[in-house]
Amino acid sequence: MCLNCGCMIPDDDMGDHHNITTHSLAEGAVASHMDGKTTLENMKKTLELVSPEDIDKEIAKIKGQG
């Protein structure tokens, strides 16, 4: 869960594969043929472009409300 819940345990999905973990990041890195450092650098830059409202819109879609 950790990367999205705040529990500070980055490699534990808490039993739900939808939670973002270090494994999730590694899968993305492999898919893009990148290493861990580049993956984290790109994520940090890109997250600056994402607003809470952007995420809330996607949450509403997932829940069938959008």
Buried (B, 14 or more C-beta within 10 A) or exposed (E): BBBEEEEEBBEBBEEEEEBBBBEBBEEBBEEEEBEEEEBEEBBEEEEEEEEEEEEEEEEEEEEEEE
